[in-house]
Amino acid sequence: MNDIAIATKPAAPAAPATAATKPSTFATARSGVYAIDCTLSYEVTGPTDFLFQIHALRGMDQQVISESLVITPPVTAHTYADPTLNHRFTRLHVDKGPMQLHYTARVRRTPRAVDASAHEVAIAELPDSVMHNLMPTRYCESDHLSHAAQKLFGGLPSGLARVEAIVDWIYTNIDYQIGSTQATTTARDVFVQRAGVCRDFAHLAVTFCRALNIPARLVVGYARFEDPPPDFHAVFEAYLGGEWLMFDATRMSPVDQMVRIASGRDAKDVAFATIFGPATMVAMNPLIESVE
């Protein structure tokens, strides 16, 4: 069995924002230090291999000041970093019984203010490493939603304003509903049914951006929410003005206070846990707090 765990945030739908209270959809220059305290517990009924992505990203606008990983009962674990994006993966094997993974870290984030004039980069000028973020993927069928994206956003001013318009449309037209989607739900499904969770909001935003020739990718991390329980959070990044800018179409958590774990083409690249075997999650508690 290959079971992929993808972040969802169980909270009530947010009320539509007014012009006076509308939260920021992208990162500002607010820096800070955050304490991560993440516990994942499983019941394993037979030989099982786990692949976890829960380490805070080292690089970009993040500095991992300190961290630790404790597995109970002790098992041999192997952690390695992706050579291009610096994501870290932890692999381990459990034969049977309860297993708990406890990750703690202190991370400094120093996001830069977003340039309101950030422009869309011409295809011919895109770096080679960015090109794959223009392509349709399993969860982001930008080829199928190209007509809709052009009709909704094609006539708008290009650049940051167009990506903000995509975020506004998703926030207004897609309901946040726990249980409305599943692991196989795609952006096209969400566009039709008009409901989803954080990863679905991000998938649809990524899909619209790619359909407009704006490179985009999914990002997961530790985020602060007003309402419990805590959970991993999925947002997206668009490539504008020669850099990756982060946005949250759910507006559930300030993106400049989110600690990155990983980014990828869609959810299959950034699952916090992939399980090969008969194991069931019994508890999850990914906490983040500001300590500065």
N, C-alpha and C positions, 0 to 999 in steps of 0.2 A: 504494500500500500504506500502510495506517495501522497501524503496529506500536507497541503500548503496552508499555513495560517497567515491571514492578511488582516491588517489592522482595520477595525471599525470602532466608532465611538458611540456608545449607547447613551444618547441624550435626546431630549425633546427638541423638535425643530425650532430654530431660532426665529424670532419675530422679524419681519421685514424692517430693514433699517431706514430711518428717515434721513433727509439731507443733513440734519443737525447732528445725528448720532451715528451715522454710517461709519463702521470701523474700517481701519486701514486694511487693504487687501494685500499689501506688499511690505517688505522690510523697510524700516527706517534705520537711523544710525544709532539706535539704542543698544549699547553694549552691556554685558553683565556676566556674572558667574552663576552657574546652575549646578545643583547637586542632583545626581541621578541615583535612584534606588529602585532597581527592577528585580522582581522575583517571579519566576515561572515555575509552576509545579505540575508534574505529570505522574500518571499511574501507568506503568509499563507492564503488559501482560505477556510479552514474548520478546525475543531479540529484536531490537530497534536501533536504527541509526538516526541521529538528529543533526540538522544543519541550522545553526542559529545566526541571525544578524541582529545583534543587540548592542554591540559596542558603538560608542559615540565616534563619529568620523573624525579622523585626524587630518586637518588641512582646511582649505578654503577659508572661511571666516571663523573657524573653531580651533581652540587649543585645548587638548586634553591635559589637565593639570595633574590629575592622579586617577587611578582606577584599580578595581580588583574584580576577580571573578571566582566565585566559590561554588563548587558542585557537590551536592550531598545526595547519596554517599559518594565519596571520592571515586572518580573514574578518570581514565586518561582522556585528555581533550587536546585538540590541535587547533590553533587559531592562526589564520593566515590573512594577508591583505591582498585585495585586488590590485594588480600592478598599475592600472590606469586611473581608477577613481578612488583608491585607498579604502574601499569598504573592507570591513573585517568580518570574517566568517569563523565560527567555532564549530568543529565537528567532534562528535562523541558517540560512543556505543553503550547501550544499556541492555542487559539480558532480561531482567525482570525486576519488578518492585517499584516503589515510589522513587522519584527523582526530582530534585529541586535545583534550580540554577539561580544564583544571586549575583547580580552585577551592580556595582556601585562606581560612581565616577564624579569628578568635579571638572566642569568644562567651562571655558571662557568663550563667549561669542562676541565678536566685534563686527557686526554687519555695517556696511556702508549705506549711506543715504541713497535712495533711488533718484536717478536723474530723470526729471519729468519729460525731458526731450529724447529719452532713449529710443533709438530708431530700430526698425526691422532691417536686418542685414541681408543684402542681396545674396541669392543662392551662390553666385560665382565667387563671393567673398567669404563664404562660410569656411571655417577650419574643417579639415578632413574628419577630425574626431567628433564633430557635431552632426555630420550628415545623417547618421543613422537615426537621429532624433526627429527626422522629417518623415520617416517611413511609417506606413500602417503596421500595427502589431496586433497580437491576439485580442487584447482588450481595448485597443484604440484604433477602430476602423475608420481612419481619416479618409480613405478612398470612398467609403459608403456614405459618409456625412459631408462630403465636399460641397454638394449642392446646397445643403442646409446652411453650412458655415458661410458660403459666399452670399447667400440670400440674407442672412442675419447680420453679418459683419463686414462683407466685402466692400460696401460703400462707405465705411467709416474711415476716419483719419488713421493712418498706419502708425505703428509704434506702440508705446506704452498705453496710449489711450484706447487702442483697439483691444489689447489684452485685458485692460480694466473693464471694457464693455462686455467681454466674454464672461468675466467673473461676475459682473452685475447680472447678466442674463441668467446664468446658472443659479445664482443665489435666489433670484426672484422666481424662477420657473421650475426648479427642481426641489421637491420636498425632502427633508431629511427624515427618513423613516427606517428604523431598525427592523430587520426582517424582510424588507422589500426586495433585497437582492441576495445573491449567493456568490460563491467563489467563481462561478462561470459567467457571471453577468458582465456584459461588455458595455462600452460607451453608447453603442447604438441601442441597446436594450434600455439604458437609462434615459436616453433622449425620447424614446417612445413612451415609456411608462411614467416618466417625470417624477421619479423617486429613487432614493439611494442613500448610501452612507458616504463617509469621507473619501474613501478610495474611488467611489463612483463619481463623485463631484470632480475629483482630480482627473480621472480618466476622461471625462467628457471635456474638460478644459484642455487637456493635452491634445485630444482629438480635434477640437475646433482649431487650435493653434496650428497643428500640422497641416490641416486642410487649407489653411491660409498661408502656407509656406513659412511658418514661424516654428523653428525647432523648439520642442518642449519635452519634458520628462517628468516622471513621478518621483516624489521625495517622501520618505518616511522618517519619523523621528519621535522624540519625546516632547510632548506639548502640555501646556497648562490649560486646564478647562475650569470654567466656573462651577460646573455641576459634576459630581462623581457619577460613576466610578472612573478611575483613571484608565487610559488606554493609549496605545500607539496611535499616531495620527498621520494621515496621508494628505499632502498638498502637492503643488506642482511648480515647476520652474519653466520660464520662457527665456529664450536666448535673444536678448535685445541689447543694442549698443555694444556688442562684443563681449557680453558677460551674461551669466545666468542670474535671473531675478526670480525670487520666490513669491508665490501668491497662494492664498487660501480661499477657495470658492465657498467654503462653508462659513467662513468668518467666525469660527468657534474658538480660535486661539491666535494670539498675536504671532505672526511668523518670525518677528525679530527676537522672540523668546523661545523658539523651537530649536532643540538640539538635534542636528542631523544624525541619522544612522546610515542611510544609503539613498542613492538615486538610481533610477533605471528607466528602461523604455516603457515598462508598465509594471503591474503588480507582481508578475511572475519573477521579476528581477529583484524585488525588494521585500519579499515575505520575511517576517521576523523569525519564523520557524518553518522548516520543512522536515516532515517526519516520514521515515521509511520503516514501517512496522506497526505493530498493534499497541499504540500508546494513546492516552487520552489526557488532555489538559484538564486539571482540576482547579487551578487557581492562576491568576495573572494580575500583577500589580506593578506596572511601570510608572513610578512616581518621579516627578521633577519639581524642584523648588528653587526659587531664587535665593542666593546666599549673599548677594551684594547689592 
